[in-house]
């Protein structure tokens, strides 16, 4: 497995939802130092601590941090068609912040696999040789990515999804839980493969594949 050592400076977690909670556990297991969490809902509720972390403030508190002193964790979850996670990542990158790639110790990643900035690889995930994961993308719990797959930026591979060899996923796509993409399948940008669906060929950009073992695509309205 490729080694991904903890970066020397502490990290600030952005967001305090379910995805952020999973990332907190990942970061701690990987040996990262977490300075605190920023979330406007916590501030509005008067919270001072969240799962043992100090609440540093809202988004403005994160922006007031020094990019030279801290790294960031994008704790905003990804939903089909959602843009909040991407917008946060891009805004903070423009301010000079870095998002280290995060890999759970219980994931297996082959040597030579390329991880983009801010990629998040959850427990039990497997990424085989020759594969590339784009910036700000999520490979969630127990997802499997076989050899020579290319996953674009801002993609979510949901828990238990399987990408067979040579699969290509466009930027912003969402692959639902338990979905199967057979060898050489391609998914266009911002497309959505429903949970449990099987894709055997090509799903065009902006379209949705629904139903187990279905070849049917529908135009998304979001």
HELIX and SHEET records of a PDB file:
HELIX    1   1 UNK A   18  UNK A   29  1                                  12    
HELIX    2   2 UNK A   40  UNK A   44  1                                   5    
HELIX    3   3 UNK A   59  UNK A   64  1                                   6    
HELIX    4   4 UNK A   84  UNK A   94  1                                  11    
SHEET    1   A 5 UNK A  49  UNK A  50  0                                        
SHEET    2   A 5 UNK A  53  UNK A  57 -1                                        
SHEET    3   A 5 UNK A  34  UNK A  38  1                                        
SHEET    4   A 5 UNK A  11  UNK A  14  1                                        
SHEET    5   A 5 UNK A  71  UNK A  74  1                                        
SHEET    1   B 8 UNK A 102  UNK A 103  0                                        
SHEET    2   B 8 UNK A 120  UNK A 121  1                                        
SHEET    3   B 8 UNK A 138  UNK A 139  1                                        
SHEET    4   B 8 UNK A 156  UNK A 157  1                                        
SHEET    5   B 8 UNK A 174  UNK A 175  1                                        
SHEET    6   B 8 UNK A 192  UNK A 193  1                                        
SHEET    7   B 8 UNK A 207  UNK A 209  1                                        
SHEET    8   B 8 UNK A 217  UNK A 219 -1                                        
SHEET    1   C 6 UNK A 108  UNK A 109  0                                        
SHEET    2   C 6 UNK A 126  UNK A 127  1                                        
SHEET    3   C 6 UNK A 144  UNK A 145  1                                        
SHEET    4   C 6 UNK A 162  UNK A 163  1                                        
SHEET    5   C 6 UNK A 180  UNK A 181  1                                        
SHEET    6   C 6 UNK A 198  UNK A 199  1                                        
SHEET    1   D 6 UNK A 114  UNK A 115  0                                        
SHEET    2   D 6 UNK A 132  UNK A 133  1                                        
SHEET    3   D 6 UNK A 150  UNK A 151  1                                        
SHEET    4   D 6 UNK A 168  UNK A 169  1                                        
SHEET    5   D 6 UNK A 186  UNK A 187  1                                        
SHEET    6   D 6 UNK A 202  UNK A 203  1                                        
END                                                                             
